[in-house]
Amino acid sequence: MQLGQYPAPRHTIAHLSDTHLLTGDQRQFGEVDPEPGLIQALDRLGGLPTPPQAIVLTGDLADLGEPAAYARLKELVEPVAAGFGAQIVWVMGNHDERAAYSAAFFGETSEAPQDRVYDVDGLRVISLDTSVPGWHHGEVDDDQLNWLSEELDTPAEHGTVLAMHHPPVPMPLDDAAVTIELDDQERLADVLAGSDVRAILAGHLHYSTHTTFAGIPVSVASASCYTLAPATPGRFYSAVDGHEAINAVHLYAEGAGGVPGAPVVHSILPLGAAPEVASYPVAVAEELAALSREDRRELLSRKGQRARAERQQFRAAHR
């Protein structure tokens, strides 16, 4: 169903980050149980108008790298992905431990960087391990950069999405995080320059932010467990039990809507409940689709008191 000038996206990705699962009765900061946030995030995916072809989790999957936490994460995520027919793209974070991570998700016990390539209906998704064993900052070593360069030498059918934990972004609101940022970002930029990478997905910051890196859009998803509250007066660092969110990523075909380029749209989906003050049921979309474009404009776009009254009547008829 196409109501506007753009057709449906070719690819839809659900971007989750920083689940930080714990085992038993452990809590983050002694207060926050991370599991309900993850469950809420997975439930939120059911509202996407186009089901995701991939669920990408950009690191810090288990807060302490515990095997039982990874097992629980799989237990929660895998049935949801199977219901959508979606692939799961796991990404290492600084809180994850390579041996336990690789054993849980890939059936091998390895201390090597956990870099992998996924084919999502012709879209290449690369999971790049930016973790540094024993530390919380990030880096990508020479062997990884060479491997990534060789992989990107061959363009994918529908381009590439790079998924990583430590985002290659400035942090003007978060001086606390710069100590554990991604090191030597210019070396990664050199590898990505001129490649078919259409978007970079990352986490680590526990709040949503966006920029470009080497000309590529970067989208940082917030956490599902707890978040940071930048620009809080009187605080250098402020973690809060609220404001959690995930991202929906929609990738369009070249020339979609008659516009040059292939749009990539990143949308923030808050997890917390909020009072609903106005709504239409899903069935309204079919009714609008049956109207001509001109009639839809007349109903929904025209200004003025009469037009406003007609919209109020339309809304009242579709409660």
Secondary structure, 3 states (H helix, E strand, C coil): CCCCCCCCCCEEEEEECCCCECCCCCCECCCECCHHHHHHHHHHHHHCCCCCCEEEEECCCECCCCHHHHHHHHHHHHHHHHHHCCEEEEECCCCCCHHHHHHHHHCCCCCCCCCEEEEECCEEEEEECCECCCCCCECCCHHHHHHHHHHHCCCCCCCEEEEECCCCCCCCCCHHHHHHCECCHHHHHHHHCCCCEEEEEECCCCCCEEEEECCEEEEECCCCCCEECCCCCCCCCCEECCCCEEEEEEECCCCHHHCCCCCEEEEEEECCCCCCCCCCCCHHHHHHHCCCHHHHHHHHCCCCHHHHHHHHHHHHCCC
